[in-house]
Amino acid sequence: MNKMLTFTRSLSRRSAFLLGEASAVKKNHFRSMSTVRAPPVPPVITGTAVSKDETRDFMAVFPDVVRDLTDTGRNLDIPDVTKWLAKVLQYNVPGGKKNRGLALVLSFKMLSSPSDQTDENLRLSYILGWCVEILQAYQLVLDDIMDNAITRRGRPCWYRHNDIGLMAVNDGILLEQTIYQLIKKYFKDKPYYVHILELFYDVTMKTSMGQCLDMLTANSFKTKKLEKYTMENYTAIVKYKTAYYSFFLPVCLAMRMTNINDPEIFRQAKTILLEMGHFFQVQV
C-alpha cells in the first residue's frame, strides 16, 4: 500500500508531462489531481518523464517485435502478406512520441521492487508497451480514414501513402490482431495473462465508443444542429476516445505486471488517470 501511495503522489506531480511536453499552466488555475496531500507543484512544468536512454532501450526492442510478428506470417505460407505487414508496422507504429508505451515502462519501474526489475521483466514491459503503441497506431490508421485526413506525424496518412486507399481498413485490423499475437507469445504463462487481455478488450471497446460519439457529434454539424455540441459530450469524448487508452491502460497494465490487484487501488488510480487524460486533451 505504501508503494501505491507513493506512486499516486508521483502521478499527481507528473500529471502535466507524463505523456510528453506540457503546456504552461496559468497561475491560480493549477489544482492537484488527487486528494492525497503532496508537496506543492510549480505552476509550470516542462520536460519529459523518461530519459533518452530509456527511450533508446524501448526503441531497440521494436525490430524484435516486427520479427516476431512477421515470423507468424511465414508459418502460414503467405510471404506477400508477411512483407506487407512489416511495412504497415514500420510506417505506422514507431513514428510518434511513444508516450503511451513509455508510460507503461516508467510505471513498471516505479511500482516494481529492484529485485523484480530483471532484464527479462524489463523486456516484457517494453513488449507490452509496444502493444499499447500498436493499439494507438491502428486507431489512428482508421481515424484518419474517417476524418479524411491528409497527414499524420508529418507524413501522408497511411491510406494516402502510395494510393493505398481503403485497403488501409484491413491494415488497421491486421495491426489490432498483432497485439494479441504478442500477448499470447510472451505472457500466456504469466499469472496476469487474463487480466491484461481483459484490459485491452475493455479499453478498445471504450475507445471505439468514444470514436463513435466523436463522429456522431461531428455529423450533427452537417445539418447545423448544434445540440450535441455540449461540454458533457466533449468531456465524454475525451474520456472514452483518449483518456482510457492513453493514461488508464498503460498504468493499469503495469499494475497487473507488479501484482497490484486491489480493486480499491484500481478505482483510485482510475479516477486520477482519467482526470489526467482530460487535462492532457484540453491542452491540444
N, C-alpha and C positions, 0 to 999 in steps of 0.2 A: 504493500500500500504506500509506503514512503517513497518508493521508486516512482510510482504512478503520480503521486502528489508533486514530486519534483518535475516530472515530465509535463504535468498540467501547467505548472507555473512557467516552464520554458515555452510551452505552446503560446501562452499569453504574451510573453515577451517577444517571441519571434513572429507573431502573427502578421506583422507588417511586411515581412520579407521572406517567409518560409518558401514561397514559390517565386523567388527572384527579386529583382529590384523593386523597392517600394516607392510609391508616390509620397510626397510630403503630406503629413497630417497636420492640419492647421491647429494652431494653439487654441486651447479651450474646447476643442472638438475631439480630442483623443479620449477614449474610455477603455477600461480594461475589458478583455474578452472573457473574463472568468470572475466568479465570486470569491475565488481564492485570493487572499491578500498576498501581494507580491511587491518587490521593490519598485519605486517609481520608474516609469519608462519615459525616455526623452520623447518629445512630441514629433521629432523627425528621425526616422531610422533608414539608413541606406546600407547597401551591401548585399551579400548573399550568405545563405546558411551553410553552404558547403565549400570546401576548399577546391582549388584547381586539381590537386592530387586525387581527391575523391571523385571529381568529375572524370578525370582521366582513367581511373580504375574502373569506373562504371562503363565508360565507352569501350574499354578494352574487352569487355565481355560480349559486346554486340556481334562481332563476327562469329563467335561460337553459337550465339542464338540463331543466326541465319543458317549456319551449317547444320545445326540440329534439325531445323525445320525443313530444309531442302533435302536432307537425308531421308526424311519421311516420304517425300515425293519420289525419290529414286527407287524406293522399295515398291512403289506402285507402278513402275514401268511407264511413267509419263514424264519423260525428261523435258518436254517443252513447257509443261506446267511448272516443273521444278525451277527452271531457269526464269520463268515469268514471276514466280513467287519471290525469288531472290531480288528481282528488280523492284517489285512492289514494296518489299520490306525496306530496301536500301533507299528508295526515293522518299518514302512517307514516314518512316519511324524515327531515325536519329537526327533529323534536321532541326528540331526545336530546341528549347532551353533544357528539356529533360527534367523539368522541375518536379513532376509528379513521381517519377521513378526515383529521383534522388531524395525526395521527401521520405520515401519508404526506407531507403538505406539509412538516412540520418536517424529516422525514428527507431529503426532496429538497433543502431549503435547506442542510442540514448537509453533504450529500455532494457537491453540485454546486459548481463554481467560480463566483465572482461574474460572470464573463463569460457563463456559461450561465443565469444567473437573469434571463432576459429576461421581459418581460411575457407573451409567448406561452408560454414554458416554465412559468412560474408558473401561468398559467391552465390549462395541461394537467395540472399537478399537482393543482389544485383539482378539475378534472373527474374525474380518476382517483380522487381522494379521495371524491368523491360516489358513484362506482361502488362503493367499499367500503362507504359508508354505505347504499346501496341493498341490497347483499348482506345487511348487518345487518338492514335493515328487513324484507326478505322472510322471512328466517329467523325473526324474531320474530313475524310475522303467523302463520306456520304453527305455531310453537312454542306460541303462546297457544291455538290451537285444540286441539292435542294435550293441553295441560295443563288445558284447560277454565278458563283464567284469566279474571279479572274485569276488571282494569285493567292498563294499560301506560302508564308515564310520566304517571301522574296522570289519565288519561282512560280511558274504556271501551276495551277491546281492539277492534281493527278489526272482528272478526267479530261483536262485540256492539253495535257502533255502528249505530244506526238499523236494528236487526234484519237486518243483512247476512247473518249466518249462514254456511253453508258455501260461499256464493259467494266468500268470502274465500280459499278454497283457490286458485281461479283467479286471484284478485288477487295472491296470492303468486307464482304462476307468471309473471304479467304483469311484476311487479317484477323478477324474475330476468332476464327477457328484455331488459328495458330496459338492463341493464348492457352487454350485447353490442352493442346498438344504438349506445350512446355510444362504446364502444371502437372499433367499426368507423368511426364518423363522424370521430373525432378522431385515431386512432392507426394506421389501416391503412397509411399511408405511412411509418411510423416503423420503424427497424431492430429495435426491441424489441417490435414488434406481436405476433408469435407467442409470445414469452416471457410477456407479460402475460396473453394468453389462456390459456396453459397454467397459469399461476399461479392464475387464477380457477377454471379447471376442476378443478385438483388440490385446491385448498383447499376448494372447495364440496363435493367428494366426501368429503374428510376430515371436514368439519363435519357432513355428513349421517350419516356413520358414527358420529360422536360422539353425535349426537342419537339414533340407533338404540340405541346402548349405554345411554344415559341412560334411554330408555323401557323397554328390556328389564330394566334394574335396578329401575326403579320398579314395573314389572308384577310382579316377584317378591315385592314387599311384599304384594300382594293375597292371595297364598297363604301368607303368613307364612313364606316361605322366605328366609332372610337370607344364604344362602351367596354371593350375588352382591354383597352389601354389604361390599366389601373395599377396603382402601386402594389396591390395584392397580387395581381398576375405577374408583375415584374419580379416581385420577391419569390414567387413560386418558380418562375423560370430559372432564376439564379440558383435557387436551392437545388432543383432537380436536374437541370441541364449542366451545371458547373460544379457546385459545392460538393455534391456526393462523390463524384469520381476524382475531383481534384484534391480534396482535403481529407474527407472521411475515409475513402478507400485506402490510400497509401498508409495512413497511420494505423487503421484497424487491421490491415494485413500484418503490419509489424507487431502489433499487439498479439495477434494469434501466433506468430512465429516465436514470440518470447513467453508464451504460455500465460498470457493475461486473458482470463476468461470470465471475470466477474461481470455480470450484466449491468450492475450499477456503475462500474467504471466505464463501460462502453457507453452507457447513457450520458454520463457527464462529458466524456470525450466527444460524443456526437454533438452535443449542444455547443461546445466550444468550436469544433471543427466546422460546423455548418455556418456559424456566425463569422468565422474567419473567411469562409468561402464567399459570403455576402460582401464582407469588407474588401476582399480581393477584386470581386467583379465590378463593384461600383466605381473603382478607380479607373477602369478601362475606358 
